[in-house]
Amino acid sequence: MRITIFRPLSAIIVMFLLAACAPPGEKQLTSLLPHRRVTASPSARPSIAISPSSTPAGPPGSIEAFVPEAERFVEAHRGLSFMLPVKVNHLSDAAFAQRIAELQAKDHADLDREAKLLRALDLVQPGVDVEKAEEALLSGAVIGYYDPATKELVVRGDTASAAVRHVVVHELTHALQDQWFDLQAHQKNLTEDQGEAYSALVEGDAVSVENAYIASLSPAEKSEIDSQSGGGVPADAPPVLIRILSFPYSVGPRFVVALRDSKGQSALDQAFRTPPQASALVIHPDRFLGGEAPKPVGEPGADGPIFDKGVWGEFGLNLMLNDLYGNAGVNPGDLQAAISGWGGDNYVAWTSGAQYCMRLSYASRDDQGAASLQRMLATWARKHGAQTDGLSLTRCG
């Protein structure tokens, strides 16, 4: 079973990547891809214990000097107080890059599995190296991250520029979440779709606090953040990967706002105790607030050795059907009804010679959504060389 980890990305950089990759006029549909387990390696240097109440003062302009201020900001805007010291490691560029490389190396098996799923659904071409593509996207974009396994905040360098400070605020929010709600405990025994929903909750909360901090900065500091938000997207970066990386940061904040607007801060805290059980409940917060649950769908049969199975989710359906927007003969309203009418699914993936295959069985919330989904699956199948049987789709690639 895979365990969710929260990707070490700045929300600002994610938004930059998402905007940079979108063709003019394309409708943004974010996707689900199963999360994978990453465990941070031992620290490359001794950690510095940071206490909320008694933090040793660091040199002016250093991360150590900024952390107490950041903690106070996070506490004030999140409505919770730190219970324990947070370990902070500030690494040199070389040591930080090595740490990220180690994380990605441990991620190899799951990246390979994900690449097979994407290939089965014609979302990447057979020659695309998904692991290298993700490494190229992340190589210069990561400033810092919090690891719930080691309880440490790892940052690149020790200069608290505005471009670093907002990331520290974001990651300290994760540390606060972990102390109150035990992030790892809630990641156990999740389906892939549940993991995506939980990631959106966690990142949406942190982005909300981060955005509040950015809003408090001077125009010059905001300009500094914008100028350092990224050096461009690699020309050969698969758009699907950018959407996968951006999902929790782009959809999560809207979910968090909806919870707070509906029932206040207590609703957000309760969501951490009883998280949404499907990605559809995050993109449609009213369904989560109304107590809706996904429909159970039986596991489809496989025609070969199984290498993966689970729930693909509404975001996965978004990702798959996204390229139908603007196609001749496709009614946008019908397509949206097919996607937003997602009620549940189950998939199985297997190998067939040199190909990878995936079969998905869907359920819709109502008859109208089912009729729309059946039409859209059939249209997508004709375009991508797949086979359909009602609300079931099979493709090999």
N, C-alpha and C positions, 0 to 999 in steps of 0.2 A: 504494500500500500504506500502510495506516495504522500509525502507531507509537505504542506505549503510552506514556502519561505517567501519573504517579501523582498522583491528584487531591489538591489542597491542602486536606485536611480533617483535623481532629483526630479521632482514634479515639473519644474520649469523646463528641464531638458527633454522630458517625455513629451510635453506639449509642443516643443520645438520640432522634435522628430515627427510627431504625428502631422503637424501642419505642413512640414516640408515634403512629406511623401504623398500627400493627397493631390490627385489630379484636379484641375479646376472643375468645380461643380459637382464633384463626387460626393455622394451621401456618405457620411461617416457611420460605419457600422463596426462596432468593436467586437472582438471574438473571444471565445473561450478556448484555451488549450490546457490540457491537464497540467497541474503544477507538479513540480519535482522537488525532491529532497536535497538540500544543500546544507552541509555542516561546516562551520568555519574551522579552519585549522588553528593550532596553537599560535598565540600571538608572536609576532616577529620581534617584539620588544616588551619590556615590563609594562603592565597596565598602570594607569594612574587612577586611583580611587577618587571619585568626585562625590562629595557629600552635599546634599541639598542645604544642609544647615551650617556646615563648616567646611567650605572648600578653600584649600590653600590658594592664595592669590598668585596668579601666573604673571608673566611679563605683560605689560600693556600691549594690547592688540593681539594677544595670543588666544588660542582656543581655551586654555585653562582659565584665563581671565574672563572669557565670555560665558562659559558654561553656567555659573551661578545666575547670571542675568537671564540666560535662555531658560533655565529651569523655572525661574519665577514667571516668565512669560507663558510657558507651557502650562504651568499650574493654574494661572489666572484664566487662561482661555479654554482650558479643558475641564476645569471644575474639579480637579482631583490633585492630590499632593503626593510627591514622591515618598515612598516608604523606605527605600534603601539607597545606598550609594550606587552610582552608575560608573562602571569601568569605561575609561576612555583611552583609546590608543591613537596617537597621531603618528603616522608613518611617513617616511620619505616617499617620493614618487616611485622609486624603484621597489621599495618594500611593499607599498600599497598595490602596485601593479602585480607583484608576485602573489599577494594575497588573493586578488581577484582571479588570477590564473589558476590558483589552487582550488578556489570555489568552483570554477568552471570545469576543471579536470574531474572533480568529484561528481559533476553533473553529467558526465559524458554518456552514461548508459541511458538516462532519461531523455537527453537531447536526441540521441539516436532513435529512440522510440517515437518521440514527437515528430521527427523528420519523416518517419515511415507513415505516420497518420496523415501528415500534410501531403505527402506524395500520393497516398491512396485517394485523397479527395481532390487531387490536381491543384492544390494550393501552392506547391512548389514543384519545380521541375526536377527530374531524376538527378541531374548534375549539380544541383545546389547543395553546398555543404552548410547545413543549418548551424552547426556549431561554430564554424568560422565566421559565418555571417553575423551571428549574435555577438561574437567576440569583437568584430569590427564595429558594431553599433555601440558597444559598451566601453570599448577601450579607453576613450578619452572623456566619457560622459559621467563616470562615477566619481563622486566627490566623497561620499561617506555612506555607511550603512550600519544598522543595528542588527545584531545577531541574537535571536532569542535563545539559541542553544548555549552560547557562551556568556550571555548577558553583557556584552560589550558593545560600545560605540567605536567604530573604526573610521578614522578620517584621514584624508590625504593632506600632509603638511601640518603646520601649526599656526598659520596666519589666519586670523579671524576676519577676513574680508567679508563684504556683504554677500558675495557669491558663496562663501562657506557658511556664514552664520545662519542663513535660512535653511540650509541642509541640516545643520546641527539641531535647530529647532524641530524640524521634521522628525529626525531620528530619535531625539529625546522624547518626542511624543510616543514613539513606538516603545521606548523603554518604560514610560509611564503606563502604557496599555498593558505591557507584559507584567508589571508589578501588580496591577489590579486584577487582570483578567486571565493571566497565564496563557500567552499566545500559543505555546506548544501544546498545551493540554487540549485546546480546541481544534488543533490540527489533526488529531488522531482519528483514524477510521472514517475519514471523509471521502465521499466520491469526488471525482474531478470537478464536477459542477459545484458541489458544496464548497470545495476549496477555492474556486474562483470567486464565489460570492463572499466568502470570509475575507479573502485578500482585498476585495473592493471595500468592505467595511473598514478594515484596518488602515488601508492606505487613504481612503476617503477622509477618515478622521484626522490623520496626520497632515494631509494636504490642507484641510480646513484651517488647522492651527498655523501651518506654514504660510498660507495665504494671508492670514491676519497679521503675521509678523512682517511680511513683505509690504503690506499696506501701511505699516507704521514707519517705513523707511523714508528717507529723503529722496527727492527726484534723482539726485546724483547717484545714490546707492542703488536705486532701482535700475538706472541706466547701466551701472556696473554689472548687475546680475544679468541683464539682457545681453550685454556684450560678451559675457563669458558662458552663455547658455549652451554653446555647442559650435563646432566648426563645420557643420554641414553633415548631410546624410550620405554615406557611400552610395555611389551611383548604382551599384548592383545589389543594394540591400532589398531583400524581399519585403514588399509592403505588409505581408501577413505577419512578419515578425514584429514590425513596428506596432501594429495594432495589438498584438499579444502583449508586448511590453507595456503599452500605454493603458490597457484596459482598466486596471484598478485605480489609476490616477485620474482618468477622465470621467469614469462613471461613478466611482466611489463618492466623490464630494457631493454630487447631486443627491445620492442616497442619504448621506449624513444630514444634509440640509433639510430634506423631506422629513426625516425623523424628528429633528429639532423643531421644525415648524409645526409638526402635528402634536407632539406631546412633550416637548422640551428636552432638557439634558438627560432626564431620567430614561427617556426612550432610547437614546444612544447607548447609555450604560447597559440597559436591558438587552439591547441587540448584541452586545459583547457576551452577555451571559447565555443568551439563546439566539445564536446567529441565524441568518437567513439560510435556508436549506437548498436554494437553487439560484443560479445567476439571474433567472427571470425575475426573482423577487427583488433583486437589486436594481435592475433597469426599470422595474415597475414598483416603486416603493409602496403604492397604495395596496398592492396585493400582499406585501409583507405585513403592513399595518392591519390589513383585514384578516390576517391569519390563514391565508391561502397556502396550500402545499402542492408540490408537483404530483402528477398522477403516476402511479407505478406502471412501468412498462416491462414486459417480459424480455429476457435476454434472447436476442436472435441467434439462430444457428450459424456456425462457421463451416466453411468448406475446406479447411486446412488447419495446420498447427496455429493455435491462438498465441499472439504475442501481447495483446492488450484487450481490455474491455472496460466499460464504464458508462458514464452519462456525458454526452457531448454538450448539451445545454443550449439555451437560446442564443448565447453569444456564438457558439459554434455554428449554429444555423445561420446567424447573421453573416458570419465570415464566409460560409459556403455559398450563400445566395447573393452575396454583395454584388457580384459581377453581372447580375441580371438587371440591375438598375440601368435604364436607358436603352435596353434591348428592344428591338422592334417586336411588337405584339405582347409586351409585358406591361400590364397595368400596375403602376406604382402602388396604388391603394391595395390591390389584390396581393402584391408582394409583401407589403407591410403587414397586412392582415395575416398572412401566412407565418411571418416571423413572430409578431407580437402575440399571436394565438398559440404559441408554444405551450403545451401542457405537461410534457414529459418526454423522455426518450431513453433508449438503451442502445449501446453499440457493442460490436465485437470486431476485432481486427485479427487477421491471420496472414501468413505468408503463402504465396502460390508461385513456386519457382523463383524467378528473380523479381517478382512483383509483390506488392503489399496491397491487401484488400481490406475493405471496411464495409460493414453492413449496419445501418442504423434503422431502428424502428421508432416511430414517433406517435405521440398522442397530442391532440389539440384540446384547448379549453372548451370549445363548442363546435357545433356542426359547421358553422360558417368558416371558422378558422381551419377546420379539417379539409373542407372543400378547396380553400385557397392554397393550403399547403400541398395538397395532392397535385394541383395544377403546377405549382412552382417547382416541386421536386421533379415532375415529368419534364418540364422545360429545361431545368438544369441538367437532367440526365441526358437529354438529346445533345446538349452543347458539350458535355464533358465525357461522353461515352460510357454512361452508367446505365443501370437497370433499375426500374421501380416496380413496385407491386403495392398499389394503394399508398399507404403512409410508410412504406419501407423502401430504402434505397441501398444499392450495392454498387461499389466501384472498386476497380483494381488499377494500379498504376506503378 
